Every structure is written in structure tokens, then in C-alpha cells.
Amino acid sequence: MNFRQKVFFITKIFGRVILGAGILLVILGLIGVYDVLHPPRLVPPGYTLVEENINFQKVDLFTKDNIRLTAWYTPSENGTVILLAHGYGDNRPEWVHAMLAKRGYGVLAWDARAHGESDGDISTIGYSEILDVSAALNYALSQPEVLHIGAWGGSMGGATMIRAAAEFSQIEALVVDSSFSSLNEEIDFLAPYPLVNPMAKFFMGLFLGVNLKTSSPLELIGKISPRPVYIIQGSGDSVASPKAAEELYNAAGEPRYLWTEDNVIHLGMYINNPRKYQRRVVDFFDENLLNKNP
């Protein structure tokens, strides 16, 4: 084998290796995105509500795209219902439910599509989940003597609630805890790798059928004004970028509020100081929902 033949042979082998590696990377990317869109299902036990003697009932909500959502509803004692949207891979947030119900608020918490006990094949990380919020909102408004609606969203639920509040004016006040500012930036934060990052964005957008740079919480949060938004996040967040809270705050219109603290993990502000969290969140809803005319 002469020199030219050796070069050709080596180049051919190298090309096959590169091609094989590329195909493997694509396959791994597809598997990774598929797994993200099919989160683990965790069924909420309800222990906290029972231990706290919270009156609640199990109800089913039905979305416009014919998905059944399993929910808990506590009737309101003050004419106001708070909608609760949980994060990715999670389920109905019992701690928030109990905190608000003990203060007389009606509470409606549900498992998002493809989560917990709800139906649905895939999670769309806050896009189609706006239909979940719509179903919950319609249910809450159909209940007797409900005059006002507020909302709380954590992590993915925060992003979902920002989109929902921008569209549904019936949501009069919103608390957002540990939300990402956009799915595009969330992928940058969690997968900042040269080859993995663009591939993850491509397949995520392909599967979801959306442009990850459009219709983001960051783009839509300004539409909520003049309704108030309270944004909460810790600097130790390793799930959503810690800078997301400030980005969302800067993009929001007035009235807007921001609460950040150092070294607090994702959705960890309540764990860090339960009394302060309860005081600030409940006071926010009291001021903006109870102290206004029907």
C-alpha cells in the first residue's frame, strides 16, 4: 500500500468514525428529549392536608384538548380562590395548598398533564399546560360566591402561570417561585455544551412544535400589568438560572415585586424560612385580592 492509499484508507476510517459518532449523538439526543417530555409520575399522598385538617375534595378537570386532570379543591371562605401549578416532575404542592387554605382561601391544585394521576402523554414544559390552567380557572369561576382568582406557580408551573396570566385577565394576582425565563435559556443553563445544546434545542422545538425563543415567560410577563406579580427565587438555584428572577422582574410591568436571597436552592425559599414565606405570600394575596371590590 503506497502513501496515497494509506492516506485514503485512514481518511475513510476516520470519516466512518465521525459519522458513527454523529449518529450516536443524534440517537442519544432523541432519547434524552423523549425522556424529558415523559417525566416520572409521582402521586401526591395528601398527608399534609389531612394532618393540617384541611377540608378538600378530589375533582376532575377537563381541558379543551380532552385531557383529564386530577385535582384537589378546597372551597373558599373569603370569596377568593388561588390556583396552584406545580413544577416539572412534581405534583400538587400540598405545602402551598395548606398554607393558603388555613388563611381562608379557596385552593385548586392539580397534577399537570402527564404528571401524577392526570392523563396526557407528554409534558410540554409549560406550553400546552396553559390549557390545564384554563380548565382550572373555569372550574374555580363556576363555584358559588367566588369573586376573585389568584395564582401561584412553582418552577415549570411558574412559567405556565406567567403565560396563563398574560392571556386570562381573570387571574388578578400572581406569585411565581423559581421559574425559568425561557425554555431556550433554560437549556442554555442546564446543557451549556457545544454539541448537546443546539441538538437539544432543535429536538425540543421539533417535538413541541414551537419556537423556543417565542412565547416565553420573559416575552409575555409584561402583558400581565396592571395586575401585580411577585417573583421569588434563590441564588443557589441549580434547576432554573438564578438570573431568571431579575430578568422576569425587569420585563414585568408595575406593580411588580422581587424577593431573592443568597444560597437558597430551587423552590427553597419556603424551606429556608416558612414564616417569612407565608407572611409575604399571604400578605400579597390579601392586599391585592381581598382589599378590592368584587
C-alpha positions in Angstrom: 0.0 0.0 0.0 1.5 3.3 -1.1 1.3 6.6 0.8 -1.7 7.8 -1.1 -3.6 4.6 -0.5 -2.7 4.8 3.2 -4.0 8.4 3.5 -7.2 7.4 1.7 -7.7 4.4 3.9 -7.1 6.4 7.1 -9.4 9.2 5.9 -12.2 6.7 5.1 -11.9 5.1 8.6 -11.9 8.4 10.3 -14.9 9.5 8.3 -16.8 6.4 9.3 -15.9 7.1 13.0 -17.1 10.7 12.8 -20.3 9.6 11.0 -20.9 6.9 13.6 -20.3 9.3 16.5 -22.7 11.8 14.9 -25.4 9.2 14.5 -24.9 8.0 18.1 -25.1 11.6 19.3 -28.4 12.2 17.4 -29.9 9.0 18.9 -28.8 10.0 22.4 -30.3 13.4 21.8 -33.6 11.9 20.7 -33.7 9.6 23.7 -32.8 12.5 26.0 -35.6 14.8 24.7 -38.1 11.9 24.7 -37.3 11.3 28.4 -37.7 14.9 29.3 -41.2 15.0 27.7 -42.2 11.9 29.7 -41.5 12.9 33.3 -41.8 10.4 36.2 -45.2 10.2 37.7 -45.3 11.0 41.4 -48.7 10.6 43.1 -49.4 13.1 45.9 -50.3 11.3 49.1 -52.4 14.1 50.7 -50.8 13.5 54.1 -50.1 17.2 54.7 -53.7 18.3 54.0 -55.0 15.5 56.3 -52.6 16.4 59.1 -53.4 20.1 58.8 -57.2 19.3 58.9 -57.7 21.0 55.6 -61.1 20.4 54.0 -60.6 19.3 50.4 -62.3 17.2 47.8 -61.0 15.3 44.8 -62.3 16.7 41.5 -61.6 16.1 37.8 -60.9 18.9 35.4 -61.2 18.6 31.6 -59.1 20.6 29.2 -60.1 21.9 25.8 -57.8 19.2 24.2 -59.7 16.5 26.1 -57.2 15.7 28.8 -58.5 14.8 32.3 -56.6 16.3 35.2 -56.9 15.1 38.8 -57.2 17.9 41.3 -57.9 18.9 44.9 -60.3 21.7 45.7 -60.8 23.5 49.0 -63.9 25.8 49.0 -63.2 29.4 49.7 -64.1 31.2 52.9 -63.3 34.7 51.7 -64.6 34.7 48.1 -61.2 34.1 46.6 -59.6 31.0 45.0 -55.9 30.5 44.4 -54.8 28.3 41.5 -51.6 26.2 42.1 -49.4 25.0 39.3 -46.5 22.7 40.3 -43.1 22.1 38.7 -41.7 19.6 36.2 -41.7 16.0 37.6 -43.7 17.1 40.6 -47.3 17.0 41.7 -49.9 19.1 43.6 -48.0 21.2 46.1 -49.6 20.3 49.4 -47.5 22.8 51.5 -48.8 25.8 49.5 -52.3 24.4 49.5 -52.3 24.0 53.3 -50.7 27.4 53.8 -53.4 29.3 51.9 -56.4 27.2 52.9 -55.6 27.8 56.6 -56.0 31.5 55.8 -59.5 31.1 54.4 -58.5 31.0 50.7 -60.1 28.5 48.4 -57.4 26.5 46.7 -57.4 24.5 43.5 -54.3 22.3 42.9 -54.0 19.8 40.1 -51.5 17.4 38.6 -50.4 18.8 35.2 -50.8 16.8 32.1 -48.5 13.7 32.0 -47.9 14.1 35.8 -49.2 12.4 38.9 -52.7 11.0 38.4 -53.6 13.1 35.4 -53.9 11.9 31.9 -51.8 13.0 29.0 -48.9 11.5 27.0 -46.3 14.3 27.2 -45.3 17.3 29.2 -44.7 20.3 27.1 -42.8 22.2 29.8 -45.3 25.0 30.2 -46.7 25.4 26.6 -49.9 23.3 26.4 -50.1 23.4 30.2 -51.8 26.7 29.7 -54.9 24.7 28.8 -54.6 23.0 32.2 -54.8 26.4 33.8 -57.8 27.3 31.6 -59.6 24.2 32.8 -58.8 25.0 36.5 -59.8 28.7 36.0 -63.2 27.7 34.5 -63.8 25.3 37.4 -63.0 27.9 40.1 -65.1 30.6 38.5 -68.1 28.2 38.3 -68.0 27.7 42.1 -70.5 29.7 44.2 -69.5 33.0 45.8 -66.1 33.1 44.1 -65.3 36.8 43.4 -61.5 36.8 42.8 -58.9 34.5 41.4 -55.2 34.5 42.3 -52.4 32.1 41.2 -49.2 30.6 42.4 -46.8 28.7 40.1 -43.5 27.0 41.0 -40.7 26.2 38.6 -42.4 25.0 35.3 -45.7 25.9 37.0 -44.4 29.5 37.3 -43.6 29.7 33.6 -47.0 28.2 32.9 -48.8 30.7 35.1 -47.0 33.6 33.5 -48.2 32.5 30.1 -51.7 31.9 31.5 -52.0 35.2 33.4 -50.9 37.1 30.2 -53.8 35.5 28.4 -56.5 35.3 31.1 -57.4 38.6 32.8 -59.4 36.8 35.4 -56.2 35.9 37.2 -55.8 39.1 39.2 -52.6 38.5 41.2 -49.7 36.1 40.6 -46.9 34.6 42.7 -44.0 33.0 40.7 -41.5 30.9 42.6 -38.3 29.7 40.9 -39.4 30.0 37.3 -37.2 29.9 34.2 -37.4 33.0 32.0 -37.5 31.0 28.7 -37.1 27.4 27.7 -34.3 28.5 25.3 -32.3 30.0 28.2 -33.2 27.0 30.5 -31.5 24.7 28.0 -28.5 27.0 27.9 -28.3 26.8 31.7 -28.7 23.1 32.1 -26.9 21.9 28.9 -24.2 24.5 28.0 -22.3 22.0 25.9 -21.3 22.9 22.3 -22.8 19.8 20.6 -25.5 18.9 23.0 -27.0 22.4 23.4 -28.1 23.1 19.8 -29.2 19.5 19.3 -31.4 19.6 22.5 -33.0 22.9 21.3 -33.6 21.5 17.8 -35.3 18.3 19.0 -37.2 20.0 21.8 -38.6 22.6 19.4 -39.4 19.8 16.9 -41.3 17.6 19.4 -43.1 20.6 21.0 -43.9 22.2 17.6 -42.8 25.6 18.9 -40.0 28.2 18.5 -38.3 28.1 21.9 -37.4 31.8 21.6 -41.0 32.9 21.2 -44.0 32.9 23.6 -41.5 32.7 26.5 -42.4 33.9 30.0 -39.9 36.7 29.5 -41.7 38.0 26.5 -45.2 37.7 28.0 -44.9 38.8 31.6 -45.2 42.4 30.7 -48.7 41.8 29.5 -49.9 41.0 33.0 -49.7 44.6 34.2 -51.5 46.4 35.8 -52.2 43.2 37.7 -49.5 42.5 40.3 -46.7 39.9 40.0 -44.5 38.7 42.9 -41.3 36.9 41.7 -39.3 34.7 44.2 -36.0 32.9 43.7 -32.8 31.9 45.5 -29.3 32.5 44.2 -28.4 28.8 44.9 -30.9 27.6 42.3 -29.4 24.8 40.2 -32.5 24.0 38.2 -33.6 27.4 36.9 -30.9 30.0 36.2 -30.7 32.4 39.3 -30.6 35.3 36.9 -34.1 34.4 35.7 -35.9 36.2 38.5 -34.2 39.5 37.8 -34.8 39.1 34.1 -38.5 38.5 34.7 -38.8 41.3 37.2 -37.2 43.8 34.7 -39.6 42.6 31.9 -42.7 42.8 34.1 -44.8 45.9 34.4 -45.9 47.6 37.6 -46.9 46.6 40.2 -44.1 44.1 40.5 -42.2 42.7 43.4 -39.0 40.7 43.7 -37.7 38.6 46.6 -34.3 36.9 46.2 -31.9 35.6 48.8 -28.4 34.1 48.7 -27.7 30.4 48.9 -31.3 29.3 48.6 -32.0 26.3 46.4 -34.7 25.7 43.8 -38.1 26.2 45.4 -36.3 26.5 48.7 -37.4 29.9 49.9 -40.2 28.3 52.0 -37.9 25.7 53.4 -35.4 28.4 54.3 -37.9 30.5 56.2 -41.5 29.2 56.3 -42.9 32.0 58.4 -41.4 34.7 56.2 -42.6 32.9 53.1 -46.2 32.6 54.4 -46.3 36.2 55.6 -45.1 37.6 52.3 -47.2 35.4 50.0 -50.4 35.6 52.1 -50.0 39.4 52.6 -49.5 39.8 48.8 -52.8 38.0 48.1 -54.6 39.7 51.0 -53.6 43.2 49.7 -54.3 42.5 46.1 -57.4 40.3 46.2 -59.2 40.8 49.5 -58.9 44.5 49.7 -60.7 45.3 46.4 -64.2 45.4 45.2 -65.9 42.4 43.5 
